[in-house]
Amino acid sequence: MQQNRPNEKHNNRKPRYSDRPARPAPAAKLRTFKTAEAPEGSENWVRPWVQLKYFTYNPAVFPRMLGAVSPDAVDGGLINVYDKNGELFGGGFWNSRSRTPLRMLYHGPEILTEARLESALRRAVSWRREDCGLDATTSAYRIIHGDSDGLGGLIADRYSDVLSLEVTTLGVWNRLGSWLPLLHKLCGTTRHVISVDEGIARMEGIDPATAPKSEPVHRVRIVENGVNFEVDFAQGHKTGFFCDQRDNRLKLSRLVEGKSMLDLCCYSGGFSIHAKLHGKAREVTAVDLDEKAILMAKRNANINSAGGPLRIDFVHADAFVYARQMVRNGKQFDVVLLDPPKFVLGRDEEKEEGIKKYNDLNMLGLQCVRRGGLFVTCSCSGLLSPAEFEKTVIKAAQRLGRRLQILEMTGPGWDHPFLSTYPEGRYLKVLWARVME
């Protein structure tokens, strides 16, 4: 699986487990930002402006962190940000209706302009295409990673000639008409798909009907490290395909030759197909609760069968239920991969609930690994730190009386960076370990 990970979101994956109860989306509440009295000296500030009550470098700024705002601030427009001492602190998007009225895009002593935002777009694309040289190994990668690229509210992936965009701020939405032609020129793409969550659209004041038009996009073929995939935008998750796992898929494929592998939460078959095609795995079982994902995975396996059919056992089943059945049957594998959707959906009680799900799934997965086998477990929950995730996995092993040789913790490729001031952006964590004999 990959996203997306939102954010990837991030970065949200659709749930694929019967263990996780369906949660109705809360109705968006219209907010009116309550302005404070303009401070002395603000008549000399560059309008429109907003003042911070406290210093913060987090890109998402909540109402409690904000003081006065000039009356000419426009929802979806740029705004200059002054610190509590009255010094210019940077700039960002303003939206009085949003849960986070201020989205910081730039910190520094200069005025934020539209030209600076376009420069950020150019830098982001140049980093992927020129510095990282991603075109040499794949036709699917992230070109804009939201706050990490100074473009909060925009996630954009390139899939061959298609741009797939996920928008979460009104500021980005208002600029798509001017940004898309530039992005197509920079990326060599011709078509696009745009998605915006219904709840976010209501909260931000986004009208999806005003999205820039494109030629129809249904499916597109991509190549990743010599493996072909079909991205189905009608049925896919997030921005279409989880390209954040690209490096990890290749890494795992080099460790499975002649071995049996269980891929729990296989989505469209990325890890399994790499393991069978490149890695020459002896036996691969791929499981997912999403029936449409299983169909996509089978289709992707067929696409790569030119040298003979890829014998992968695709199973439409709940990962928890299937793993429990394997434990009851005494069935074990040389390699077990866990790549579930985001379990931690919020803080406090929701976080505890999510950690319990990670604990339960890892306990089941560990029991499916032969002694001396390889265990690879993933989390795409931004609110779960790498240390917390590692602790959860280690506790699961200890409850089973097993010890792990921790080999490494990896994340997404360099096209998915995270900000030092926004640790929640480090959403994807992949823990590699051997189960000691």
Buried (B, 14 or more C-beta within 10 A) or exposed (E): BBBBBBBBBBBBBEBBBEBBEEEEEEEBEEBEBEBEEBBEEBEEBEEBBBBBBEEBEBBBBEBEBBBBBBEEBEBBBBBBBBBEEBEBBBBBBBBBBBBBBBBBBBBEEEEBEEEBBBEBBEEBBEBBBEEBEBBEBBBBBBBBBBBBBBBBBBBBBBBBBBBBBBBBBBBBBBBBEEBBEEBBEBBEBEBBBBBBBEEBBBBBBBEEEEBBEBEEBEBBEBEBBEBBBBBBBEBBBBBBBBBBBBBBBBBBBEBBEEBBBBBBBBBBBBBBBBBBBBBEBBBBBBBBBBEBBBBBBBBBBEBBEEEEEBEBEBBBBBBBBBBBEBBEEEBBBBBBBBBBBBBBBEEEEBBEBBBEBBBBBBBBBBBBBBEEBBBBBBBBBBBBBBEBBBEBBBBBBEEBEBBBEBBEBBBBBBBBBBBEEBBBBBBBBBBBBBBEE
